[in-house]
Amino acid sequence: MTLNIKAPAVLALLCAVAGVGLVGCSGSSKADSNPSAAPSTQRKAGAGENVFTEIKKITVDGHRVNVSCSGTPVDDKPVVVLLAGGGDRLEKLTSLQNTLSRSERVCSYDRLGQGASDKPNGPQTFATTGRILTGVLDHVAGDRPVVLAGHSLGGIIAARYAPDHQDKVKGLVLLDATSPTNTADITDAIPESATGDAAELRAQQLAIFRGKNPERLRIPDGKVQSAGDIPVEVVKHGKQYLADIPKYGPALERSWSKGQRKWLAISSNSRLSTADDSGHYIYADQPDVAMKAIQRVTSQAAR
């Protein structure tokens, strides 16, 4: 997909809302400064254990999926599974994964159409991407419970998955997750009558939500379903960078914040916080904020 982006703020929003893998979308994480970086290896699988500490390909539903795991399983604690934003390779999460794996078992993976995983055979829905996630969880966690921590598009995928898999998913962390009403948000903030960069942004976002993204994933609006009382932390960006978009920027920031608040309905045990010094890539701008949110949820889920 080739997009003609003129304004930096327009590019920033494209990265923020759906993570379309454009040049310039990347945050400033340590993993980016070392493209060959991979999660550190702490130990190999012991005899009879379904544990690996490396990056490898597994087969799920006939597709080759690139998976990374690190850290030692801890009794009674869930496995943490990180879901990157759209267009981001699992290596982008390397720094966060390495830090967490000092005390947790942590895995990440490239969804179909991302990184080193296979491309999808056709258009995807939350149901089809959920089947791949189920296969990954079966392989990396076995019978253990999991905590899903998703950024951007990875966040909405995790949040749509959890309510139907409450037997497995025992906690959620949503890091500036794509809004559950993303289409309505963009059309409310930028009217059809808009011109220039704003009109271009509106058209491109709507196309992305309809499946014109590397994962070929359709991202429809939908009501937030309940996942019971699992611990959930929703963390939104604090730097008001979307406000830089002429005329419509403040409305876009308000819509984004409302979208984050909507995710609180996913659990009766949810909380919203703001990463004051972060743009969209919270785990890169303020890694301690992301790490501590994941550790809190994991500890609560282990009780």
N, C-alpha and C positions, 0 to 999 in steps of 0.2 A: 504494500500500500504506500503510495507516494502522496504526501500531503504538502501543500504550499503554505507554510506557516510564516507569517510576517512578524507578529508581535510576540515578544517573549512571554507575556502574560497569557496569551492564547495557547501557546505551547504548554505552559505550565498547567493550565486547566485540562488540556487533553491528557496530559500525563496523570493528573490527579484523579479525574473522574473514572477513567477506565484503564489507565496504564497501557497504552497501545504500543509500547515498545519503540517509540520514535527516538531518533538521535536527539540527545539533549534531555531526555526524560530521566536519566540516571541521577540518583542522589550522590552524596559524597561519602559513601560508606568506605570503610577500609578495604573491603573486598574489591571494590572498583579500582583502587589504586594498585592492586595486585591481581590481575585477571587470572593468574594460575593458582591463586589461593584456593584451598579446599579445606573443609572441616578437618580438624586434627584427629588423628587416629589414636585412640586410647587403648583399645584392646580388640582382639579378634574374637570370633565366636568360639565358645568352649564346646566340648563334646555334648551333643544332644540339645544345644541351645539354638533357638531361632534368632540369633543376634549377629549382626555384622556391623563393622565400623569402617566404612569406606564409601566411595561413590560407585554405584554399579547399576546395571540395567536389570529390571525385572519385567516379566511379561504379565500384563493385565488385560483381560478381555481381548486378546489377540494383538495388543500393542506393546511395543517396547517403551518402558517408562524409566527415566533417569531418576535415581533415588540416592540420597545421601543420609547417612546416620552416624551419630557420634555420641559418646557418653555411655556410661554404664547404667543398666536398668537398676532402679532403686525399688526395694520392696514397698508395696502399697502406694507408690506414686505413679501417676499416669505418664505415658509417653507424650512428649510435646511434639506436635507436627506443625511446621511452619509453612504457610502458603504465601508465595510471593505475589506481587501485583502483576497485572497483565503485561506480557512482553519481557518480564524480568526472569533471568535464569536463576536457578537455585544458588549459584555462586554469589549472587548479590547478598544473600543472607548469611554468608560464611562467618563474618565477624560476630553477629548475634548468636549464631548456632554454636560457635566455638566457646563463647562466654557462658552460655546456658549449659553446655554439656559438661562443665566442671561439676555440676551438681544434679543434672537431669539427663535422662535419655532423650535426645532430640533428633528429629528427622525432618527432611524437606524433600521436595520432588519437583520436577518440571512437568507441568500439565501438558496434555497433548497440544502441539503447536508452539510449545515453549522450549527453549534451550535444546538439550540433546534428546528429548523424547520424540516419539513419532508424531507426525502430523495427523490430525483427525481425518477420518474417511469422508466426512461431510459435515454439515452444520451440527453444532452441539447445543444442548440445553443443560439446565442445571441437573436434570436427571442423568444425562449421559456423562457429564463431568463428575457427577456424584458416584457413578459406578466405578470410574477409575480411582477416585479417592477411597472407596470401600476396599478395592483390591490392594491399594497401597497400604492402608491401615491393617488389613489382614496380614500382610507380609511383614511389616515393620513392628507391629504391636502385638500380633497374635490375640491372646485372650485379655491382654491388659487394656484398661481404659485409656482414653487419650484426651489431651487438651489441644484444641485447634487454635492457632494464632495466625490470623490472616491480615495482610496489608492490601488496601485498595481493592482490586478485583478479587484477590484471594480472600479478602474479608467477607464479601457478599457470598462467595461460594461456600465458605465455612458456615456462615449464618443461615443460608438456605438448607444446608446439609444437616445441621445439628438437630432441628426439631424432629426429623424422621429417624434419627439414630441416637436416641437418648440412652439406649443400652450401652453404647460405645463412647459417645462424646460426653465428657463430664465437666467440661469447662471451655470457655471461649474468650479470646482476646481479639478485639477488632481495632486495628490500627488505621485510622482514617479510611475506613471501609467505604466502598462505593455505596451510595444511598439505595435503600430499597425502592425509592421512587425516583430513580435517576432521570427518566424521560420527562416526567412531569416537572421535576426540578429545573431542568434546562429550558424547557419550553415556557415555564412560568417566569423565569429570570430573563430570558432573551426572547422577545416576541417574534413572530414570523415577519413582521415589518422591519426588523433590524437590517442594517446594511454593513458593509465593510467587514472588518475582522470578526465582529460579533456574529454576523450572519454566517460567515465561514465556519466559525466555531460551532454554532448551533447545528448546521448541516452535518459537520463531521461527527459531532457527538451522537446525533441521532443515527447516523450510519453505523457507528461503532456498536451502539446498543442493539442494532438489528443484525449484528453478526459479522460486520466487516472489520474484524480484528484478527490477529494471528491465530487465535484459538477457534475461530469461527463460532464463537459462543454468543448466542442470543441472550440479552440481559433485560428481560421485561420487568416492568414495575410489578410490585406485588405486596400484599399485606405481610407484615412481620408475624410469623408463626411462633408459638410458644415452645420453648425447649424445657419447660418446667422451672425448677429453681436452681439450675446449675449456676455456678459463679461465672459472671460475665463482666469484663472490663472493656468499655468503649473509650478509646483515646483519640481525640481529634487534634488537628494542627492548630497552633496558636498564632503563627505569623499570617497576617491577613493579605497574602500575596495575590489572591484572586481579585481583591479590591482594586488592583492596578489596571484591570481591564476597563477601558473608558466606558462611562455611562452605566454599564450593566454590572460592573465589578462588585459593588456593595450588595446587590441583590443575589449574586452568585454566592457570596460568602454566607449570607443569611440562609439561602437554600441548603448549602452544604452543612451548616450547623444544625438545621432542622432535621436533615437526613440522618445525622449522627444520633440525634436524640431519639429518633424513631426506633433505632436498634435496641433501645433500652427495654422495649416491650418483649424482647425475646426471652426474658427470664424475670422472675420476681426477685432475683438476687443479682441485679445488674447495677453498675455505676458508670458514670460518665466523668472523664477528666480531660484536661487540656494540656498538651505539651506546648508550653508558652513560647519556647524558642525554636519550634520546629515548623518547617514547611510540610509538604505531603509525606516525605520520607522520614517519618518519626524515628524509625529504628536506626537511621543514619545520622540524623541531626541531634537526637538525644537518646543514644542507645540505652542509657541507664533507665530512662522512663519506660521504654519497651520491655527491657529485661525484668524490671521489678514488677510490672503488670503481669507478665507471664508467670513469674515465680509466685506471686500472690495467688493467682488463680490455680496454679498447680498445687500449691499447699492446701488451699481450701478444698479442691477436688479430691485430695488424698484422705480427707477426714472421714 
